[in-house]
Amino acid sequence: MACTSLKLAGWVIAAAIVFGSVGCNRSREDAHAREVATRVRTEFLHAWTNYEKYAWGHDALKPLSKTPQDWYGQSLLMTPVDALDTLILMKLDKEAAKAKELIVKNLSFDRDVYVKNFEITIRLLGGLLSSYQLTNDKQLLDLADDLGNRLLAVFNSPTALPYVYVNLKTGQVRDAKTNPAETGTLLLEFGTLSKLTGKPIYYEKAKRALVETFKRRSSIGLVGSTINVETGGWMDADSHISGGIDSYYEYLWKCWLLFGDKDCQKMWHASIPAVNKYLADEVRGELWYGHADMNTGRLTASQYGALDAFFPAVLTHSGDVARARRLQDSSFKMWNMHGIEPEIIDYKTMQIVYNGYHLRPEIVESTYYLHHFTHDPRYRKIGEKIFEDFVKYCRVDAGYTALQDVVTKAKRDEMESFVLAETFKYFYLLFAPPDTLDFDKVVFNTEAHPLRRTD
């Protein structure tokens, strides 16, 4: 009995040492993560204060020339609206209050300009809705409702698929040649607006566009790159997960999560097996996603890039963590080729196809999702490496700037609003304490605007 008691005591002590050391390691990791989060917040402020200094009231800052830029010749306050929820989440209260005041006093959509429905929806409509949910300032919801109402005209095509451009004042539309991302990445925003305003038309129009896109998939389950909204016919059979298709798949899954819409769940489950069967490509024991013909499934190009790097996040979110881990390893390999990811590479030859870097968020987004779901400290280490490279090569006197060439690190005079809306937000959330944002109560739109369930 005494021996047994001594053995038990020994086990208890050993366990205490083991669990104590695990606790110490976790504590050190968390402390370091908080330090990195503080650094991210400081660097975000560097970008934001220079926007305030050189481009206040305009859509964006050009950080090399220190000049403002407006998308359509007149400002729609793209950067303030896109960045407001980041300011709020980072508890930059003074800056957030100043930005919100600018928005509610100066933002008007009564403009005789043609705007791109997709970009305006994800950046402005999404930004206004998330900021309304974080602040409960009804002026933001009123602006979102006004904008949503002006955008509705895009859906007036023979197929119910949206035109690319709409005039905010006249409701005239143009450009029938579009893609699945632009037709299928609207329901999170329009649906949330519908729930918050009690106006079903927003949900109905955006869902119809998503369903009409899905209905036109090929017999093997893939969609193409280009579709005509007037005829409903495909103009390009190139299928992939990159820009032009990417967020179509993202929204099939996320609209099920945010709204509990079982049609979206069914469309996701009908679509993702074809993506994994025909677009996934094993090279050197690595997992990549390439391009294929939507009708035959034949692989046509071994290209992958910065925009494709969103897919590990969606895979993780939908429960396919093993595949997500492998694809994230490939994305990180692409990043490490030159210390900054190129826009597009050929993953078979590991040669650059397009050498620019636009400060994109997708690889950071996937790192955040993988860390959130796996709690694997490796993903914070990856994220810290990406952040250090980002600061090293893209920080300039007046903010952060894109790169013309990731090899030479030649700079490009560009700091899009998504850098503040997405890239910095995902860096921050990766390292910030979990109570910064309750992940399980929100769904991020494709511009990283967190939208809460409303039912």
C-alpha positions in Angstrom: 0.0 0.0 0.0 2.8 2.4 0.9 4.6 1.6 -2.3 1.4 2.2 -4.3 0.9 5.5 -2.5 4.5 6.5 -3.2 4.0 5.6 -6.9 0.8 7.6 -7.0 2.5 10.6 -5.4 5.3 10.3 -8.0 2.8 10.3 -10.8 1.0 13.3 -9.4 4.3 15.2 -9.1 5.4 14.2 -12.6 2.0 15.2 -14.0 2.1 18.5 -12.2 5.6 19.2 -13.7 4.4 18.3 -17.2 1.2 20.3 -17.0 3.0 23.1 -15.3 5.6 23.3 -18.1 2.8 23.2 -20.7 1.0 26.0 -18.8 4.3 28.0 -18.7 4.9 27.5 -22.4 1.3 28.5 -23.2 1.6 31.5 -21.0 4.9 32.5 -22.8 3.3 32.0 -26.2 0.3 34.1 -25.2 2.5 36.9 -23.9 4.5 36.9 -27.1 1.3 36.9 -29.2 0.1 39.9 -27.3 3.4 41.7 -28.1 3.0 40.9 -31.8 -0.6 42.1 -31.7 0.6 45.4 -30.2 3.1 45.7 -33.0 0.5 45.0 -35.6 -1.7 47.7 -34.1 1.2 50.2 -34.2 1.9 49.4 -37.8 -1.8 49.7 -38.7 -1.8 53.2 -37.0 1.2 54.1 -39.2 -0.9 53.4 -42.3 -4.0 55.0 -40.9 -2.5 58.2 -39.7 -0.8 58.7 -43.0 -4.1 58.2 -44.7 -5.5 60.9 -42.4 -2.6 63.2 -43.1 -2.4 62.9 -46.9 -5.8 61.5 -48.1 -8.4 62.3 -45.5 -11.9 62.3 -47.1 -10.7 60.4 -50.2 -11.0 56.8 -51.2 -7.4 55.8 -50.8 -3.8 57.0 -50.2 -1.0 56.6 -52.7 1.8 56.3 -50.1 4.8 56.9 -52.3 3.6 60.2 -53.9 1.6 61.0 -50.7 -1.4 61.9 -52.7 -5.1 60.9 -52.5 -6.9 58.7 -55.0 -10.6 58.5 -55.7 -12.0 55.5 -57.6 -14.7 57.3 -59.6 -13.4 60.9 -59.7 -15.3 61.7 -56.5 -14.9 60.1 -53.1 -17.1 57.3 -51.7 -14.9 57.3 -48.5 -13.7 53.8 -49.4 -10.9 53.6 -46.9 -12.8 55.1 -43.9 -15.8 52.8 -44.4 -13.6 49.7 -45.1 -11.3 50.3 -42.1 -13.9 51.4 -39.5 -14.5 48.0 -38.0 -10.8 47.4 -37.8 -10.4 50.6 -35.8 -13.2 49.5 -33.5 -11.8 46.0 -33.0 -8.3 47.4 -32.2 -10.0 49.8 -29.7 -8.6 52.8 -31.5 -11.6 54.7 -30.1 -10.5 58.3 -31.0 -9.7 57.4 -34.6 -12.9 55.3 -35.0 -15.0 58.1 -33.7 -13.4 60.6 -36.1 -13.9 58.2 -39.1 -17.5 57.5 -38.2 -18.2 61.2 -37.9 -16.7 61.7 -41.4 -18.9 58.9 -42.8 -22.2 60.0 -41.3 -21.6 63.6 -42.2 -20.1 63.4 -45.7 -20.9 60.1 -47.3 -23.6 60.4 -50.0 -24.5 57.8 -52.6 -26.5 60.3 -54.6 -23.8 60.4 -57.3 -24.1 60.3 -61.0 -21.3 57.7 -61.4 -21.2 54.1 -62.5 -19.8 51.9 -59.8 -18.7 48.3 -59.7 -21.4 46.4 -57.9 -19.2 43.7 -56.5 -16.5 46.0 -55.0 -19.0 48.5 -53.6 -21.0 45.6 -52.0 -18.1 43.9 -50.3 -16.3 47.0 -49.2 -18.9 49.7 -48.6 -22.1 47.7 -47.9 -20.2 45.1 -45.9 -18.3 47.8 -44.0 -21.4 49.9 -43.2 -23.3 46.8 -41.9 -20.5 45.4 -39.7 -19.8 48.9 -38.3 -23.5 49.3 -37.6 -23.6 46.0 -35.7 -20.5 47.0 -33.7 -21.7 50.5 -32.8 -25.6 50.4 -33.1 -25.4 53.8 -34.8 -28.5 53.7 -37.0 -27.1 56.3 -39.3 -24.7 53.6 -40.6 -27.6 51.3 -41.3 -29.5 54.1 -43.1 -26.5 54.6 -45.3 -26.4 50.8 -46.0 -30.1 50.8 -46.8 -29.7 53.7 -49.2 -26.8 52.1 -50.9 -28.5 48.7 -51.2 -31.5 50.2 -52.7 -29.4 52.0 -55.4 -27.6 48.8 -56.2 -30.7 46.7 -56.7 -30.9 47.7 -60.4 -28.0 45.4 -61.2 -30.2 42.4 -60.9 -32.6 43.6 -63.7 -31.1 41.2 -66.3 -33.0 38.5 -68.3 -31.3 35.9 -66.1 -31.4 37.7 -62.8 -27.6 37.6 -62.8 -26.2 41.0 -61.9 -24.7 43.4 -64.4 -21.1 44.6 -63.5 -21.8 48.4 -63.2 -24.7 50.5 -61.9 -25.2 54.2 -61.9 -25.9 55.2 -58.3 -28.2 58.1 -59.3 -30.0 56.9 -62.4 -30.0 53.1 -61.8 -28.7 52.5 -65.4 -26.6 49.4 -65.7 -23.9 48.2 -68.1 -21.4 45.4 -68.8 -23.1 42.0 -69.2 -19.8 40.1 -69.2 -19.1 39.0 -65.6 -17.9 36.1 -63.5 -19.1 33.8 -60.7 -17.4 35.8 -58.0 -19.2 39.0 -59.0 -22.6 37.2 -59.4 -22.3 35.0 -56.3 -20.5 37.1 -53.7 -23.5 39.3 -52.7 -25.7 37.3 -50.3 -23.9 37.9 -47.1 -24.2 41.6 -47.4 -27.6 41.9 -49.1 -28.9 39.2 -46.8 -27.7 40.9 -43.7 -29.2 44.2 -44.9 -32.5 42.3 -45.5 -32.5 40.9 -41.9 -31.7 44.3 -40.3 -34.1 46.4 -42.4 -36.9 43.8 -42.7 -36.9 44.2 -46.5 -37.0 40.7 -48.1 -36.1 42.0 -51.6 -32.4 42.3 -50.7 -32.1 38.7 -49.7 -34.3 37.4 -52.6 -32.3 39.2 -55.3 -28.9 38.2 -54.1 -29.9 34.6 -53.4 -31.4 34.3 -56.8 -28.2 35.5 -58.4 -26.2 32.9 -56.4 -28.6 30.1 -57.3 -28.6 31.1 -61.0 -24.8 30.9 -61.0 -24.9 27.5 -59.4 -27.6 26.2 -61.8 -25.2 26.9 -64.7 -22.4 24.7 -63.4 -21.2 22.0 -65.8 -22.3 18.3 -65.8 -19.2 17.5 -63.7 -20.0 20.3 -61.2 -17.5 23.1 -62.2 -18.2 26.8 -63.1 -16.2 28.8 -65.7 -14.4 32.1 -65.6 -16.7 34.3 -67.6 -20.5 34.4 -68.1 -22.9 36.7 -69.9 -25.7 37.9 -67.7 -28.1 38.5 -70.6 -27.8 35.1 -72.2 -26.7 33.0 -69.2 -24.1 31.4 -71.4 -20.5 30.8 -70.5 -17.9 32.8 -72.4 -14.8 31.1 -70.9 -14.7 27.5 -69.6 -11.6 28.0 -67.5 -12.3 26.7 -64.0 -10.2 27.5 -60.9 -10.4 28.9 -57.3 -8.6 32.1 -58.1 -9.8 35.7 -58.6 -13.1 35.8 -60.5 -14.4 32.5 -59.0 -12.9 32.3 -55.5 -15.5 34.0 -53.3 -18.4 32.3 -55.1 -17.3 29.1 -53.3 -16.6 31.0 -50.1 -20.2 32.4 -50.0 -21.9 29.0 -50.7 -20.5 27.8 -47.4 -20.7 31.1 -45.4 -24.3 31.9 -46.4 -25.3 28.5 -44.9 -23.4 29.4 -41.7 -24.7 33.0 -41.4 -28.3 32.5 -42.3 -28.9 28.7 -41.9 -30.0 28.6 -45.5 -30.1 25.0 -46.4 -30.1 25.7 -50.1 -26.6 27.2 -49.7 -25.5 24.1 -47.7 -26.8 21.9 -50.5 -25.1 24.0 -53.2 -21.8 23.8 -51.2 -22.0 20.1 -50.8 -22.8 19.7 -54.5 -19.8 21.9 -55.6 -16.8 21.2 -53.4 -16.3 17.5 -54.4 -15.8 18.7 -58.0 -13.3 21.4 -56.9 -11.3 18.8 -55.0 -11.5 16.2 -57.7 -10.6 18.3 -60.8 -8.7 21.3 -59.5 -6.5 19.8 -56.8 -3.1 18.8 -58.1 -0.4 16.7 -56.4 3.1 17.9 -57.3 6.3 16.7 -55.5 4.1 15.4 -52.7 2.6 18.9 -52.3 -1.0 19.9 -52.7 -1.9 22.7 -55.1 -5.0 23.9 -56.9 -4.7 24.6 -60.7 -7.0 25.4 -63.6 -9.2 22.9 -65.5 -11.7 22.9 -68.3 -15.1 23.2 -66.6 -16.7 20.6 -69.0 -14.0 17.9 -69.2 -12.1 18.4 -65.9 -8.8 18.3 -67.8 -6.1 20.3 -66.1 -5.1 23.2 -68.3 -2.7 25.3 -66.2 -0.5 24.8 -63.1 -1.1 28.3 -61.7 -1.7 29.3 -58.1 -1.3 32.7 -56.5 -2.0 35.2 -53.7 -5.8 35.1 -54.3 -6.0 31.3 -54.3 -4.4 31.4 -50.8 -7.9 32.1 -49.3 -8.9 28.4 -49.9 -7.2 26.9 -46.8 -9.5 29.2 -44.7 -12.6 27.9 -46.4 -11.5 24.3 -46.1 -10.7 24.7 -42.4 -14.0 26.4 -41.8 -15.9 23.6 -43.5 -14.1 20.9 -41.5 -11.4 19.7 -44.0 -8.5 20.6 -41.9 -6.1 18.0 -43.2 -6.4 19.3 -46.8 -6.2 22.9 -45.5 -3.0 22.3 -43.7 -1.4 20.8 -46.8 -2.5 23.7 -49.0 -1.4 26.2 -46.5 2.1 24.6 -46.6 2.1 25.3 -50.3 1.0 28.9 -49.9 3.8 29.4 -47.4 6.3 27.8 -49.7 5.2 30.3 -52.4 5.6 33.2 -49.8 9.2 32.0 -49.0 10.4 31.9 -52.6 11.2 35.6 -52.4 10.2 36.7 -48.9 6.9 38.0 -50.3 4.4 36.1 -52.3 4.1 36.8 -56.0 0.6 37.4 -57.4 0.8 34.2 -59.5 3.3 31.3 -59.8 3.5 28.1 -61.9 3.7 25.6 -59.1 5.2 22.9 -61.3 8.2 24.9 -62.3 8.1 27.3 -59.2 8.6 30.2 -61.6 6.8 33.5 -61.3 4.0 34.2 -63.7 3.1 37.6 -62.4 5.6 39.3 -60.1 3.5 42.0 -58.4 2.4 42.0 -54.7 -0.7 44.0 -53.8 -0.6 43.7 -49.9 -3.2 40.9 -50.2 -4.8 39.4 -47.0 -5.6 35.8 -48.2 -2.6 34.0 -46.8 -2.9 35.8 -43.5 -6.7 35.0 -43.4 -5.9 31.2 -43.8 -3.2 31.4 -41.2 -5.7 32.9 -38.8 -8.4 30.3 -39.5 -6.0 27.4 -39.1 -4.7 28.7 -35.8 -8.2 29.4 -34.5 -9.4 25.9 -35.3 -6.3 23.8 -34.5 -4.6 26.0 -31.8 -1.3 24.8 -33.4 1.3 27.4 -32.4 3.1 26.8 -35.7 0.5 29.0 -37.4 1.3 32.0 -35.2 5.0 31.5 -36.1 4.1 31.4 -39.8 2.0 34.5 -39.3 4.8 36.3 -37.5 7.2 35.5 -40.3 4.8 36.8 -42.9 4.2 40.0 -40.8 7.9 40.7 -40.4 8.5 40.3 -44.2 5.4 42.5 -44.8 6.9 45.3 -42.6 10.4 44.8 -44.0 9.6 45.2 -47.6 6.3 47.2 -47.8 6.6 49.8 -45.0 7.3 53.3 -46.3 7.3 56.8 -44.8 3.7 57.4 -45.5 2.1 54.0 -44.8 2.4 50.6 -46.7 2.9 50.2 -50.4 2.4 47.4 -52.9 5.4 46.0 -54.8 5.9 46.1 -58.5 8.3 43.2 -58.3 8.7 40.7 -55.4 12.2 39.8 -56.6 13.7 43.3 -56.7 11.2 44.7 -54.2 10.6 47.6 -56.5 7.6 49.5 -55.1 4.2 50.4 -56.5 2.3 53.6 -55.4 -0.7 51.8 -54.0 -2.4 51.1 -50.7 -5.9 49.7 -51.3 -8.5 50.0 -48.7 -8.5 46.2 -48.2 -5.1 46.5 -46.6 -6.7 48.2 -43.6 -9.9 46.3 -43.8 -8.4 42.8 -44.2 -4.7 42.4 -44.1 -4.1 44.2 -40.9 -7.3 42.9 -39.3 -6.3 39.3 -39.9 -2.8 39.9 -38.7 -4.2 41.5 -35.5 -6.8 38.8 -34.8 -4.2 36.0 -35.3 -2.3 37.4 -32.3 -4.9 39.2 -30.2 -6.7 37.6 -27.2 -9.7 35.4 -28.3 -12.2 37.8 -26.7 -11.2 40.5 -29.1 -13.9 39.1 -31.4 -16.3 36.1 -30.7 -15.5 34.1 -33.9 -18.4 31.8 -33.4 -21.0 34.6 -33.5 -19.9 36.2 -36.7 -19.2 35.3 -40.3 -16.6 37.4 -42.2 -17.6 38.6 -45.6 -14.9 38.4 -48.3 -13.6 41.8 -47.3 -13.1 40.6 -43.6 -16.2 42.5 -42.3 -17.6 40.5 -39.4 -21.3 40.1 -39.8 -23.4 38.8 -36.8 -26.3 36.4 -37.0 -29.5 38.4 -36.7 -32.0 35.7 -35.7 
